[in-house]
Amino acid sequence: MGVMNKMRNNMQVILIFVIFAFVLTIIFSWGMGGFKGKQSGNNIGKIDGFEITTTQYFNALNEQKKRYREQKGEDLSLQEIEQIKTRVWESIVSEVLWQQEIENQGLMANSDEIYFYLENNPPEFLREHETFQTDGTFDMAKYLNALQNPQGDEWIPVENYARSTIPYIKLNNYISTTIAVSGKDALEEYSHKNTKYNISYLLIKNDFFRDDSIEISDNKISKYYKNNKDDKYLVPAKRVIQYKVWNVVPSKDDSTLLTRDIEDVKLRFKEGEKFTDLARMFSQGPSANQGGDLGYIEKGMMVPAFEKVAFSAPLNKIIGPVKTRFGQHLILVTDKKIEDGKTKIKTAHILFKLTAGPSTIDNLISKANIFSGDAIDFGFEKALLEHKFSADTTKNGFTEESFFFREIGYFPYLSRWAFKSPVGEISKPIQLEDKIVVAQILEDLPESYKPIEKVKKSIIKELKKEAEYELSKKFANEIYNDITSNENDLKLFSATNDKVEWYENTSFSLDNPPMQYLNNEIFANVIPVINDGTITPPIKVYNGYCIIKKISSNINTTEFDIIKTEKMVQLLRIKQNEEAETWRKYLKEEAEIKDYRSDYF
């Protein structure tokens, strides 16, 4: 029963592998239990020789985009799509690596483990099913009765689900075997966020030692440049392109078609179709899935143009179209009431957005194709003159990680195309959300270093800053020795020295330290361990050095004793997930991963 006990103890642990096991496995249609073997079709990547096909990747990508779009209630931006592309790819990589590790460890589920898992951990999709609910709440007795008395093979898909899950739980057990959390660990974690500190300190600013007469030799400049050449002065490879942009905007025909669509919807409602059904079919707003329902609204909740019409509308009659910055609305008011002295109306709407239709887009693409063909045949410059166009140029070049272009905006595909194509290449029309682009690669700027002559001034500035730090540190050490040997009070000492400023901070935690010590590891490590009344040696901060006196600290240990067990469980889960993430990174580093996505985007 060792495995059973571990499964029980870890049932509530947030397993990053389980996310991959179920979300991705279902999306990719690879069957319960993960990857079953190589698939046919073009590859979008390989992970230790295992081929990921374009079909698998794009199925997953489209499913995720659909989910995010439904959650957001509107179209995704290009940046959001790029983020989803990356997340899907990383999830695929992780899923393959976890599957391989499960196979390497020989982790499988036997019948007893499957039954134990289902008995103790009813899957969420069954918890939510009406068959196992009583008065809208999951009924464990109903579930166990069905589990213990199967009527046929109806439990086989659920068993397969469990068969896929259990190896991940076993892998988690294997990975987290060495993870343990003590009461001391939990107290340290609790103390970091909840201990309140009171300190005073002297600040010795670098500004007090700013001296334009500080001499920086050429030898120091050369040495600094050499030591920091790769970190600070490396200029990555760049490409220079020129490009012509066509903005995809609605035409008069699109406006006419939209008007016809609106009138058609009004007619269909008049002839008896339900407003909710029409909203689900035609509305382009986030409330479309709810049949256009906006609930009860009061004045001030909607844009003025919408409210003006809605609050004067008769009940159960379509009003509109009403134009706002969001588009054109057909509005239906089904109830009015006075509540808390305010008039409220129950409202639904169908939102129509004026967008470029297929005919308009085809017309622009046709123009772009003609220009692209002329540019390829006669040269980009001659084509611009012939068509009386102008083009934008990335004069100083852009790197492979540069995704923003003037007149275009965020467009990573253009950057990827430029870096995998030869100089002189002219693209076919590239369609973006609301733009069409034809580009030419003008120049390849290889990786280089900024000349020392161009960065000399910044180096001198940096070296002078280092010199100021040295002077302030020297002065701070002198002050520290004076204060500690003569038992001087920090505040009184500051009153007699114009190069020192005194401050006091009270009742702060290390989780939210004073601005002076934000992200300062030395401060965070020193303050908890020194005794009250202790004065620290000078600590470097962003603008000089500080000498700190710890006045007092306190923590509510009674509160900790009450939540100690809960904190230990939370910390254990955090450490288990951190260990799992460490494993994932290690497996990824050791794996041979080939990513061909740039060939498709």
N, C-alpha and C positions, 0 to 999 in steps of 0.2 A: 504493500500500500504506500511505499515511499513516494512513487510518482504521483499517486492520487493526492497525498497530503500536500505536495508541492503545488499541484494544480489548484487545490483549494486555496492555498495561501496566496497564490499569484493571480487569482481569477479577476481581481479588480485592478491589477497593475495596468497602467497605460502602456501597451506594447506597440512600439512603432512598427514592428514587423507585421502585426495583425492588420494594420491599416493597409499596408501594401498587399497582404495576402487576399483580402476580400474585395476591397475597392477595385484594385487593378485586375485581379483574376476574372471577376465578373465582366469588367469593361472589355477586356481583351478577348473574351470568349475562348479562353484557353482551357476551360473546364475546371471543376473543383480539384484542388490538389496542385494547382500551379501549372508550370510549363510542361508540355507533354512531348516536345520535340521540335525540330526545325519546321518552319512554315515556308510555303512557297511564295514567290513574289520578290520584288526588289527589296533590298535591305536598306534600312535607315540607320543601322548600327550593328555592332557585334560586341558581345561581352564574354570574354574568354572563349571565343569561337562560337558562342550561341548567337544565332542570327535573329535580329528584331526586324520584322518586315514593315514596310510602309503601311500596309493595311492595319496591322496591329497598332502601330503608333497613332495613325490618324483616327482610327476608331476610338482610341482612348482620348485623344486630344479633342475630338468633336463632342464626345460625351461630357468631358470636363467643362468645355466651353458652354455647352447647353446648361449644365448645372449652375455654373456661375451666372449665366445670363438670367436664369430663372430666379436666382437669389437676388440679383441686383435689380431686376425688373426693367432693364434696358440694355441696349447693345453695349458690348465691351469695347473699350478703347484699344488701340493698337498696342500700347504699353501693357495693358492687362493681358492681352492675348500672348504677348511675348513671355510674360511671367508664367502663364499657364503652360506654355510650350516647355519651358525649363523645368517646371515642377513635374510635369508628366514624364519627361525624359529621366529626371533624377529618380522618380518613383519606379520606373521600369528597371533602371540599373540596380536599385536596391532590391527589388523583388527577385531579379535573377540571382543576385549574389546571395540573398537569404535562402533561396531554393537550393542553390548549389551547396551552401553550408549545411542545410538540413540533410541533403543526400550524402554529403561527406561524413556527417555524424551518424548516419543511419537512423534518423529519428522518424518513427512512424507511430500510428495510433492503432491499438488493438480494440477489440469489441468492448471489453470492460471499461477501457478509458473513454471510449465514445459515449457509452451509456452514462457513465459518471459525469462526464462533461455536460450532456444534455439535461441530466437530472438536476444538476446544481447551477447551471448557467443557461437558462432558456434564452435562445437567440432573440435579439431585439425585434426582428421581423415577425416572430411568433408572439411576442409579448403584445405587439400592437394589433394582432389579428383579432377580429371580433369573436372568433370561435373560442378563444381562451380568455374572454373578458366577461366580467359581471358588473353591470352598472357603469360601464366605461373604464373599468380598472382591471388590470391583469389578475386573473384568478389562478393561483398556483395549483390548487386542487384539481381544477379542470385540466390544466396542462399535464400534470403528473398522471391523471387518470387516462388521458389519451396516449401518453408516452408508454404507459405500462400495459395498455390494451390496444395494440395496433389492429386495424381492420384489414390491412393488406400491405401493399408496398409504399403507402403514402409517406412513410418516414425516411425512405431511402435518400431523397435529396438533402434532407436535414442531416442525416448521418454523414453524407459526403461533405457537407459544410463543416461538421465537427471534425471529420477526418483531415480536412485541410487546416483547421485551426490548431489542433492539438500539437502538431510538430513545431509550430511557432512558439507555443507555450513551453514546450520542452526545451527549445533553443534558448528561450528567455531564461529558464531555470538554469541551463548550463552556463550561460553568460554571467548571470547574476549570483552564482554560487558563492563567490568570494565577497559579495557586497553585504556589509553589516552596518547597522546604525546603533549607536549607544545613546544613553541618556545624556552623556556629556556632549556628543555630537549635536543632538537636538538643542541642548542649552546654548551651545555656541551659535547655532543658526538663529535661535530666538533672540539671543543677546545682541547680535549684529543689528537687528531691526528694532529692538525694543529698549535697549539700554540708553538712558538719557545722560548726556555728558554736559558738563559746564567747564569751559576753559577761558583763559585770557592769554593773549600773546602779543609779542612785539614783532612788528614787520619792518624789516630792513629792505627797502626797495632798491632795485638796480638803478632806478632813476636818480637816486641820490649820488651815484658814482658815474653818471654820464659825463664823459670828458672828450670833447672833440680833438683834444691833443694826443689821444692814445694813438700810437704809431703801429701800423700793421705792415710788416715786411713782406716783400715779394716772395720770400722763401716760405713764410707762413701761408700765404695765399695759395701758392703752388701745392703745398702739402695738403691743405684743406680740400682743394679741388681734386687731387688724386684720391684721397681717402673717401670722398663722397661722390665720385664721378658716376658710378653706376646707380646709386640711389637717388641722386638729385638732378643730375645733368644729362641723363640718357634721354634722347628724343626717339620715340618709337617710329617705326616705318609709317609712312603716310602715302596717301594717294590724292591726286588733284583731278577733279572731274568738272565738266560743265554739263548743264542739264536744262532742258526745256520742260515747263510744267503747264499742264492744262487743268484748270479747276473744274471739277464735276459739280455743276450747279443745275438746278431744275430749269427746264425750258417752259415756254408758254404752253406747249402741248401737255407737259406734266401737270401744270396748273389746271388746264381744262379737264384732264382725266380725273384729277383729284375732286374737282367740283362735281363731276358725274358720279364718282363713287359715293360722295357724301349724299347726293340727292337720291341715289339708289338705296342707300341704307335707310334714309328717312322713309322712302316708299315702302320698303320691306317691313318696317315697324308699323306703318299705317295699315298694311295688309294683314297684320296679325303676328308677325314674328316677334319673339321675346327680345327685349333690349339686352338682357344678359347674354343671350346666344350671339347676337350681333356684335356685342362688345368683345366677346372672346374671339370671334372671327376677324374683326376688322380693326379693333383699337390697337394703337401702337404705344400706349402708355403702360406704366408698371401695374395698373389695376386691371389690365385685360384679363388675367387669369381669374379674377374675382368678378367677372362680368361687368367690369367698369365701376363697381361699387366703391364709393368714397365714404360711406357711412354718413353720420350726422356732422355737418359743418356749421360753423358760425362765422360771422364777419371777422376778417383779419386772418383767416386760415388759408385763403386762396388769393390768387392774383386779382387785382381790382376788376379787370375786364370780365373775368369769369364770374366773380361775385355779383357784379352789377346785374347781369342777366339772370343768374341762378336765383337770387333772392326775390326777383319780381316775376319769376316764371309760374305759370299755372301748374297744378299737379298732373302728373302722368301724361304730359305732352312734350314731345321732343322740341327743344329750342336750339337754334343755331343754324349754321355754324358760327361759333364765337372764336375770334382770333386772339391768341395770346402769344407770348414768346416761345411757348412749347409747341404750338401748332394750331389746328382748328378743332374745336370741340363741339360735339353734339351733347346737349345736357338734358338729363331727365330728373325731375324732382318728384319724389313719390310721397313725401310727408313733410309737414311743417309743425313745429311745436315751440312753446315758450318754456324754457327751463332756466331757473336761477335768474329770471329777468332778461334772458337773452333769447333771441329768435334763432332757432336751429332748423336746418332743412336736411332731409335725407336725400342724398344726391348720388347719381351715377353719370358717367360720361364715356364717350367714345372719342379717342384722340386720333386725329389724322395729321400726319407730318408730310409736308411737301418735300419730296426727294426726287432726285433724277431717276427717271425710268429707264428701262432697258434700251429703248430707242435713242434716248438722249446719250446714254453711255456709249452705245454702239457707234453713234455719229462721232463722238469725240475720239474713240479708239481708232476709227477709220482715218481721221485727220492725223492722229499720232502715227499711225502705220505709214501713211503717205510721207510724212516728214522723216520718219526713221529710214524708210527705203531710199529717199533722196539723200539723206546724210551718209548712208552706207555707200551709195553709188558715186556721189559727187563731193562728199566731205561735209562735215558738220557745219562749218562756217558758211559755205555756199548755200546750204539748205536754209540756214537762218536768214540769209539775205533774200533768197528766193521767196520764202514764205513770209518775209517781213516780221520775223520773230526776234525776240531777245532771249538770252540765256543767262542763268546764274552760274558763277564759278566759285569753287572752294579754293580761293587764291593761295592760302597758306597750307592747304592740304588738311586731311583728317585721318585719324587713326582707325584701326579696325574696330575699336570699341566706341567710336563716335557714331551716334545714331540720329542726331538732329541736323537738319539741313534747312537753310533759309528758304522760305516760300513753300516748304514741304512739311516741316515738323519732324516728328519721330518716325523714322523709316529705316530700321535695321537691315532690311533686305538690300537696300541700295549700297550700304557699306559692305555687306558680305559679297555682293556681286562685284563691286569694284576691286576687292582684294583677291578674288579668284580668277579675274579676267585679265588679259594682257593689255598693255598700254595701247591706246588707239581704238580699242573695242567700242562699238556703238551698240547700245542695247535695243532690243525690241521694246515696244511700249510696256511699261510696268505699271499695273493698276494698283493704286492705294485705295483707302476708304473713299476719299473725296477728291482724289487727284490722279492724273495719269502723267507718267514721267518717261522721257527719253533722255538717256545720258551717254556721255563719252568719257573715257578715261584719258586724261591728258598727260599725266606724269606720275612716275613712281619715285617717291623720295625714300631711299633706304634708311635704315636705322643709323643714327649718328649721335654725337655728343654736342651739347652747346659749347661753343668756343669759350675758353677761359676769359677772353677779353670782354665777352658779352655778359658774363656773370660775375665779373670782378667786383663791381660795386656791392652786389648782394653778399658776396663772400666777406668783404670788408665789414659790412654791417653785422654779419653773423659773428665774425671774430671779435668785433668790438663788444657785442652782446655777451660773449663768453668772458671777455676781460672784465666787464661790469659785474658779471656773476662772481668772478674770482674776488673782486674787490669787496663786494657786499658780503661774501662768505667770510673773508678775512676779518672784516669789521664785526660781523655777527659772532664769530668765535671769540673775539676780544670782549664783546659785551657779555657773552655767556660766562666766560671766566670771571669777569668782574662781578656779575650778579650772583653766581654760585659761591664765590669765595667770600663775598661781603654780605650775603643774604639780603640783597637789595630787593625791594618790591618792584615788580615790572611796571606798574602804572607810575610810580614815583620816578623810576629811572627814565621813563619816556618824557616826563615833564622837564627834565634837565638836559635832554639831548635832542637836537632838531633833526637828526638823521634817523630817528626811530619813531614809529607810530604804534600806539597801544589800542588793542581791541578786546572785546569780550563777547563770547557766544555762549548762550545758555540753552539747555533743554533740547539738544539736537541728538539725532542718532547717526550711526555710521552709514545707515541706508540713505540718509539725507543730510550730508555734512554741510558745513558752511561753504560758500562759493569758493573761498580761498583754497580749500582742500579737496575740491571735487576731483575725483579720479586720481587722488594722490595716494599711492599704495603705501608709502612710508608712514604717512599720517594714520591711515587705516590700520596698519599693523602695530604701531607704537602706542596709540592712545588707549586701547583696551588693556594692555599689559602693564603699564606703569601705574604706580601708586598715586593716590590723591595727594596733591601738594608737590609732586615731582615736576621739575623743570627740564625740558628736553634740550639736547644740543640743537644747533641750527638745522632746520629741515628746509630743503629746497622747495620752493613753490614757483608758480608760473611767472611771478614778477619780482622775485628776490628770495630772501630767507626769512624764516619765522623761528622765534624762540617761544615755546609753548609751555604754559603752566596748567597742569590738570588740576582743576579746583575740586570737582567731585563727580561721581557717577552713581546711578542707581537703576535698579531693575526690579520689576514686580515678580518676584519668584513664586508668590502664591498663585498668580495667574498661570505661570508656566507649569506648576505642579498639576493644575487642573487639565491643561491641554497637552501635557507631556507625551502621552501615548499617541495622540493625533499628530503631533509634530514629528514624532519618530516615523510614523507611517508615511507622512508626506515626504519627509527627507529620504526615506528608503526608496520611494517611487522615483524621486528626482535622480538619485544616484544610480538606480537601475537603468533608467532611460539614458543617462549620461554614459554609462558603460556600454549600453547597446549602440549608442551613437558612435562611440569610440571604435567598437567592433566594425560598424558599417564603414567608417572612414578607412579603417585598416584593410578591410576586404576590397574596398574600392581602389586603394593605393596599390594593392598587390595584383589586382585584376588587369587584364589587357582590354581596354575599352576603346572602341572605335566609333566615333560619332560622325555620321554622314548627313546630318540634318541640313547643313549649309547647302547641300546639293538640291534641296527641295524648297528652301525659303529664300 
